[in-house]
Amino acid sequence: MGIIVEYNPDLALRSISEYKKGNRKIEECIPENIEVGKIYPFLKSGQRNYWLFGQIPLLETKGSQQLSKPKASIVILDATHFLIEEKIYTKGNYKVIQICDEDKVYFNGFQKI
């Protein structure tokens, strides 16, 4: 028996519309008006590992690995694994470093440009 752990090179959250429809918790969604320098909570199902020593992209996901271009460059400040009714989750906080323009390139693989 193994331990299922997923490594994520980015933080992929849902559209805020999913929260407004009642489908997701607010921490599972990208805030409506993200601001540079502000800290936001996040929540993901599963046991996930994030890189904590540098900037990573914040993406919007529609599920099934359908990901947007980077919405922002962020730093994960902390990540904690925990259980709710025998299901594992990862929660934490991220700080927005830069808002990304869809027409520009901000990352080259894992390296912030």
Secondary structure, 3 states (H helix, E strand, C coil): CCCCCEEECCEEEECHHHHHCCCCCHHHECCCCCCCCCEEEEEEECCEEECCCCCEEEEEECCCCCECCCCEEEEEEEEEEEEECCEEEEEEEEEEEEECCCCCCCEECCEEC
